[in-house]
Amino acid sequence: MKKTVLHIINSVGRGGAEKMLESVLEQLHDYENIVVTLFENKEFAEINHCKKFICLNLKSIYQLPVAILKLRSIIKDNNVVLVHSHLYWANFTARFATPKKVALVTTIHTSIAFAKDYKKWIIRFLDRISYHFRKSTIIAVANGAHEQYFKLLNLKKGKSHILHTFVDTTVFKATNILGDKAEHVFKVITVGTLRYPKNHLYLIAAFSALKEENIELHIYGAGPQKNELELAIKQTGAKVILKGDVKDLQNVLPQYNLFVMASLFEGFSLSVLEAMAMQMPMMLSDIPSFREQADKTAVYFDLNNENDFVFKLKTLVFDKTRMGEIGLAAKERVLSNFTLQHHMDGLRKIYSEELNENK
């Protein structure tokens, strides 16, 4: 009989954590999987590849005690042997609800030192107190996220692992990115929620200096910063177009010459991995997580100097050889390090260790 693992997450949406969970569940046939969400997501009602899907339908974070009691009952009624939580509200709930005899694993998806929510004292307090109440084995998606988690919360480092985010290379396959384009415009793409950490305003400022060039930036994503970005584009006259949300990025990327991201911080960007797998040449902000992901397979620019971006982009536009080299190197790096199989091998090993220790 298969052992039962319960996966808990805030809700089922389009974020990297949610996409990661669904991909993992599709492969995790060695266990019976139950998925629990705290909040309803009207856009995505449920998740596939699990034995049970349960939404606790919380209307407010003040109902967290109710969620804890409900989760404790679900764990008991379904003979759950391991709980795996994602994102902080789910992490807190899992720590307070999971009995000592049940293994508990927590995935940290971002660098909390820069995360807006972790500037709130209540989030830091709940994370610290829940970790002291029930220590969970930590999985961090990047080295920076791992170090910052224990440092910022002033926690004694317990059992933990680095298990990188992955890309589905059966969907994101290299294509003729640098092939002849019908259009004369050099097209640049960036992908990310329209929020402050993605730093789209930096790119708009940089492209305002490129108005005389046949270079255009398309931003894919939705979010609360849309009106601010539209105003900045209008005021600067930058050749930037907001394209809205995108579901089939693997079909969109081949339409572009270059992938860029100007993020102020990241956990371990899925969008970057997807571009790497598609053999896209990339320009990335010079932050530790991007260096960890792409190493020498991207051109990095200074976030404190838009002119650095402008100079490096202009140089790259006329160097197809260089673009081809970094694109190919990026694809090879993904295949060697960041595939779904790499992630599943690591996750199964962690689960096995946890279950053996909790016998």
N, C-alpha and C positions, 0 to 999 in steps of 0.2 A: 504494500500500500504506500502511495506517495505521501510524503510529509507536506503539511500545509504552511505556506508562507503568506503573511498578510502585508500588503504594500499600502501605505497611507500617504496621501498627498493633499494639498489644499483643495485643488479642483482639477478638472481635466480641461486644459486649454491648449494653446499653441506654443507655450514656452518650451525652452530647451529641456527642463526637467520632465515635463509631461511627455514630450516626444521620446526622450530617453527611456522612460518607463514603459511606454507602449512597445518600443522595439525590443526591450529586454523580455517583456512578457511573451512576445511572439516566439522567443527562443527557449524560454525557461520551462521546457516540458517535463523536466525531472521533478517538479513540485506541483502540487495543487495551489493555485494562486487566487487569493482574494484581494480585491482592490477596494479601499475605503477612501472616500473624499469627504472633506469637512463642509465644503460649500458647493452649492449647485452652480453649474456653468450652463447657461441656456444654449450656448452655441454648440457645445459638445455634451450630450446627455450622459454618455457612458464611455467605457473603454473596452476594447476587445481583448481576446486571448486570456480570459480569466474565468475561473469557475463561478465566482460571484462578484457582482459589483454593487457596492452599498454606498449611498450618499447620505450623510448625516444631516444634511439640509440646515446647517447653522445659519442663522440670520445675522448674527453678531458675534464678535470675538468674546463678548461677555458671557456667551453660552459655552465657553470652553469647558467648564466643569461638567456640563451635560455630555459633551463629546467624550470626555475622559471616561465617564461611567458607561456610556454606550459602547465605546471601543473595548473596554475591559470585558464587557459581556460578550461581544463578538469574538474576542480572542478565546474566551473560555468555551463558548458554544461550538466553535469550529475546530477545537483541538489544535490551535495554531502553535507551531514550534519556533517560529522566527518572525519578528516584525521588522520591516524595513521602511523607514520614514524619509520623506523628501520635503524640503522647504520648512521654514521655521515654525509656523503654527502647527503643522502636522508633527514636527519633531517634538514640540512641547507636549502635545497630546499623547504621543506614543510613549514618551518617557514616564509620564505620570500614570499611564494606564497599563503598561506592560508588566506582568508579574515577573519576579526574579527568575523563575524557572524557564521563562521564555527568552530566547536570544533576541537581542535588540541591536539593530544597525541603523545608523543615521548618515545620510549623504548630504554634504555641504556643497552646494552648487555654485557659490559665488564667493568673491573676496569680501568678507563682511566689513573690513576696515573702510571700504568705500561705499557700501550699500546704504542708501538713504534710510531705510527702516531701522538699521542698527545704530543710527544716531539717536534713536528714542531710548530713553533709559529703561522703559518697561520691557522692550524687546531684549535688551542685554540682560536685564534682571531675570526674566523668565528663562532665558537660555542658560544662564549660570545656575539658577536654582534647580531647574529641571535636570541639568547634567549632574549636579551633586546628589539629587534625589535618586536618579537611576542612570548610572554611567552607561552610555551606549558606545559601541564600537564605531568610530568615525571613519567614513569614506569621504575623501576630498577629491574633487575633480581636477585639481591642479596643486602644485607645490605651494604657490603663494596663498591659495585659499586655505590650505592645511595649516601653514605657519600662522597666518593672521587669525584664524579661528581661536586657537589656544592663547595667542598673545593678547588679542583685544579683550577677550573675556577673562583674562588672568586665570586660566584653568591649568591645572597640572596635566601635562600631556599623558593621556591614557592610550589604550590600544587604538591604533589608527592605520589607515592605508591610503595610498594615492592610487586612484583608479580613474584614468582619464575618460573624458567624454569621447564618443566615437561617432563615426559617420557610416551610414549604410552604403557601402560601395557597390551594391547591386543596383541601387537607384541613382547614385551620383557617380557617373562614369565619365572618364576623360573624353572630350570631343574636340573637334577642330576649332578651338577657341581663337587661334590666331590666323584662321583661314581668311580668304578674301571676303570683305564685307561689301555689300551692295551700296551702302551709304558711305559718304566721305567723312562723316563725323566720327571722331574717336569717342566711343561710348564707355562710360565708367559707371559701375554699379556699386551701391552699398545697401546693406540689408540690416534692419534693426528697428525695434520699437521706437516711436517718436517720443523719446524721453531724454532728459538731460544727460544721463551717463553715456549715451551713444554719441553725443557731441556732434550732431549734425550741423550746428551753427558754425563750428570750425570749418567744415567742408564748404559751407555756403560762402563764408568769408574768403576762403582760398579761391573758390571759383569766381568770385567777384573780380579777382585779378587775372582771370583767364578769359575775359569776355571777347577778346580779339582772336582767340584761338578756336579751332574747330574741335573743341572738346566739350562734352556734355556729361553731367552727372544725373543719374536717376536714383532716387531714394525709394526703396521698397519698405513698407511698414506702416503701421497705424499707431496712434497714441495721442496723449493729451497736449503734445507740443506742436500739433499740426498748424494751428493758427499762427503761432509765433514764427514757425519756419516759413509759412506762406508770406508773411509780412517781410521777413528778412530777404527772401528771394525777390520780392517786388521792389524793395528799397534799394537793393544792390544791383539788380539787373543781371544777377548771376545766371549762367545757363544750367539751371538745376530744376528738375521736374519731380514732384512728389507723385509716385505711381500707386500708392495705396498698398494694401496687404497683398501677399502672394502665397498661393498654396503649392504650386508646382515649380519650385525654384530650380529644379534640375532642368526644366525646359526653358527657363528664362536666362540662366547664366550664359549659355552659348551665344546669346545675342550681343554680348558685351566683350570689350577688349581687355578690361582691367577691373579687378575687384578691390575696393578700398574699405577700410573701417578706421574711424577716428576715435574709438571708445576711450573714455577716461579710465575705465577699469573693466575687467571681464573675469568670469570664473574660468571657463575654458570654452571659447565660442564655438558653437555648433555651426554657425554660418561660415566661419573661417574654415573649418574642417570640410564643409561641403564644397567650398570654392577650391580648396586644395585638391580634393578628390576629383574635381572636374578639370584639373590641370590649369586653373586660372592663374595668371600672374597677379601678384598682390602687392598693394601698398598698405601698411598697417601702422597705427600709432605705436610709438616706442614705449610699450608698457610690458612688465614682466611676463604676464600670462601669454601675450602674443609671441614673445621671444621663446617661451617654453613650447608653444604650439608649433610655430613655423621655423624656428631656429634661423638658418641662413637662406631660407627659401622665399623670403619676402624682402621688399624695400621698406625700411622703417623711417618715419618722419617725426619731427619734434613737435609736440603738442603746444609748445609755447611760441611757435614761430610758423605762421601760415606760409611765409615765403619759402621755408624749407620744403614744405609739401609742393608748392608751385614749381620750384626749381627741379625737384626730383621727378615730378610728373612729366614736365616738359622734356627732361632728359630721356625718360623711359619711352615716351611716345614714339621717338625716332630710333629706338633700339629694339627691333623685333627679336634679334638674337638673344639679348638679355632677357626679354619677356619669355621667350620660349624656354630658356634655361631654368629660370626660377619656377615657371609653371610645372615643368617636368619634375624638378626636384621636389616641389610641394606634393605632387601626386605620389611619388615614391616614398616620401616621408609618411604620408597617411597610410599607405599600404603596409609599411613596416611597423607602425606603432599604434594607429588609432582606428582600427576596424572594429566592427561589432564582435568579431571572434576574439580579438584581444580582450575586449571588455568582459565578454561572457566567461572566458577562461579565468580571469581574475575574480569575477563575482562568484562563480561557483566555488572557487578555492576559499574565499572568505566565508561563504555560507557553510561550507563543510567544516571549517575550523570552528565556527561559532556553535554549530550543532553538536560537534564532538565535545566541546568544553561545557556545554549545558546539559549533558546526559546525567 
